[in-house]
Amino acid sequence: MNVEEEVERLKEEIKRLGHLQPDGSYKVTFGVLFHDDKCANIFEALVGTLRAAKKRKFLNYDGELLLQGVHDNVEITLKPPPVAET
């Protein structure tokens, strides 16, 4: 799986595990993602995939490097899809 495919899978998993916000975004904590069995099986390098998605501006979270345990409560926000212009 290439980076683009992993980022798309990550977006799906954040939607599955996260909570929909009024603005159309989804929020989930790093700990929920990290400890989820399905995510553990999909992503060999979850932190790397998170960084790639953040770099591509699909999601946002505080900090650069998230570590299990230390950053379990860090909120990850999947940004809402862009609104199509008419």
N, C-alpha and C positions, 0 to 999 in steps of 0.2 A: 504494500500500500504506500503510495507517495504522500508527500506532505499535504497536498491539496485534498486528497481523499480523507486523510486523517482529520483534518480540520472540519470537513463536512460531517464526518462521523461524530466528532466532538460536539458540534452544534446540535446534532440529533440527541446525543446523550444529555446535554445540558437541558434541552427541552423536556426530556423524559424525567429527569431527576429534579429539575428546578421548579420554581414557582413563577407563573406568569404575572407580570406587573401591569398596572394600568396603561403604561406607555407602549406595551407590546414587547418589552424586553423580558428576559428570564433571568432569575437569580438563583444561584446555588453556591454552597460553600465548598471550598477545596476539599475538606474532609469527606463530605458526601461523595464527591467524585472519586477521590482516592480510594475510599473503602468499598466502593460498589464493585461487586464481583464481575459484572458484565464489562465495566470500564477497564478493570484490571486485565481481563482477557483480550480486549480490543487493543489497548494502547500499551506498547512496550515502554514508551517514554512519555507518560502523561504530561509531565512538566514541559518537555520540549514541544509537544503539540499545543499546550496552552500558550507558550511563548510565541509560536508561529501564528496562532489565531489572533493574539494580541497585536503582533506586528502588522498583520493584515487588517487590523481595526474591526474585527468581528466581535471582539469582546474586550472587557476591561476589568482590571483588578489592581489593587495596590501592591506595589513592589515589583521586582523583576523575577526573582527565583522563589518559588513556593516549596516549602519543605514539609513533609508529613509530620504531624504532631505539632510543630511550631506554628504552622499557618493553617491548621484545620478550620479555623473560624473565618478565614479571609473570604469575603464575598466575591464571587465571579459573576459578572453581568454579561449576558449575551445580548448584544444590541439588537433592537428591532430591525426588521428588514427595511430597506429604503422605500420610501413612498414613490410609486411610479408617477411621473408627470404626465398630464393629459393635454 
